Amino acid sequence: MEEKERITNIIEDYKNKSNGEIAEVLTLLKKNFDDTKKLVVDLTYRLDSIEGKFNTLNKELKKRITNG
C-alpha cells in the first residue's frame, strides 16, 4: 500500500488502528499543519509588502497624471 493510502486508511479507520499508527499520523498532521501555517504567514507578509509597493507607485502615477 502506498504511504498516502496507508495514512488515509489510518485516518478513516482510526477506531481499528493501533496507538502507534495513530501517533504516527498525528505527528505527520502536526508537521503538515505547522508547515502550512508558516507558509500562510510568510505569504501574508509578502502580500502586504507587494500591496504597499503597488499603492506607493499607484499614488505616484495618479499624482503625475493629474498634475500633467
FIROMAR-481113 format. One record per residue (C-alpha): residue in three letters; chain; x, y, z. Coordinates in pm, 1 decimal, padded with zeros to 6 digits. Layout:
> Ala:A:X:Y:Z
...
***
This chain:
> Met:A:00000.0:00000.0:00000.0
> Glu:A:00129.6:00344.2:-00092.7
> Glu:A:00219.1:00571.2:00201.5
> Lys:A:-00053.6:00825.3:00124.2
> Glu:A:-00314.8:00549.9:00102.7
> Arg:A:-00189.5:00399.4:00428.3
> Ile:A:-00219.3:00734.0:00608.5
> Thr:A:-00565.6:00794.7:00462.7
> Asn:A:-00667.4:00447.5:00576.7
> Ile:A:-00546.2:00517.2:00930.6
> Ile:A:-00738.4:00846.0:00939.9
> Glu:A:-01057.4:00690.0:00805.3
> Asp:A:-01039.9:00373.0:01017.6
> Tyr:A:-00875.4:00515.3:01329.8
> Lys:A:-01102.8:00319.3:01564.4
> Asn:A:-00935.2:-00002.7:01449.2
> Lys:A:-00576.1:00121.7:01436.8
> Ser:A:-00301.9:00088.3:01694.3
> Asn:A:-00185.3:00369.7:01917.8
> Gly:A:00142.1:00371.2:01727.1
> Glu:A:-00028.8:00419.1:01391.7
> Ile:A:-00246.6:00697.9:01528.7
> Ala:A:00054.8:00868.1:01689.8
> Glu:A:00247.1:00843.2:01361.7
> Val:A:-00034.8:01009.8:01167.4
> Leu:A:-00077.4:01274.6:01437.1
> Thr:A:00291.6:01361.1:01400.6
> Leu:A:00257.6:01387.7:01023.0
> Leu:A:-00057.7:01600.0:01050.3
> Lys:A:00105.8:01831.9:01305.2
> Lys:A:00408.5:01882.0:01078.4
> Asn:A:00183.4:01943.8:00778.9
> Phe:A:-00024.2:02191.8:00979.2
> Asp:A:00284.6:02378.0:01105.4
> Asp:A:00439.5:02391.7:00756.2
> Thr:A:00114.6:02518.3:00603.7
> Lys:A:00068.3:02777.6:00878.3
> Lys:A:00423.0:02907.4:00826.2
> Leu:A:00362.5:02928.1:00451.7
> Val:A:00039.2:03124.4:00501.8
> Val:A:00212.3:03368.2:00740.3
> Asp:A:00506.0:03413.9:00500.8
> Leu:A:00270.0:03470.3:00208.4
> Thr:A:00070.2:03721.3:00413.4
> Tyr:A:00385.1:03926.4:00481.7
> Arg:A:00480.2:03904.1:00114.8
> Leu:A:00133.2:04011.5:00005.3
> Asp:A:00140.9:04307.4:00246.0
> Ser:A:00477.8:04413.4:00106.1
> Ile:A:00359.2:04387.5:-00254.7
> Glu:A:00042.5:04580.5:-00173.4
> Gly:A:00245.1:04859.7:-00010.8
> Lys:A:00473.5:04891.0:-00313.9
> Phe:A:00175.0:04884.9:-00550.1
> Asn:A:-00005.2:05156.0:-00353.5
> Thr:A:00305.3:05377.8:-00347.1
> Leu:A:00360.7:05350.6:-00721.7
> Asn:A:-00009.8:05382.7:-00799.5
> Lys:A:-00034.8:05703.7:-00593.3
> Glu:A:00271.0:05847.0:-00766.1
> Leu:A:00138.1:05767.9:-01113.0
> Lys:A:-00204.6:05917.9:-01032.6
> Lys:A:-00036.0:06230.7:-00899.5
> Arg:A:00174.3:06265.6:-01216.1
> Ile:A:-00124.3:06211.1:-01446.5
> Thr:A:-00339.3:06459.3:-01252.7
> Asn:A:-00066.9:06726.1:-01244.8
> Gly:A:00004.5:06699.8:-01606.4
***
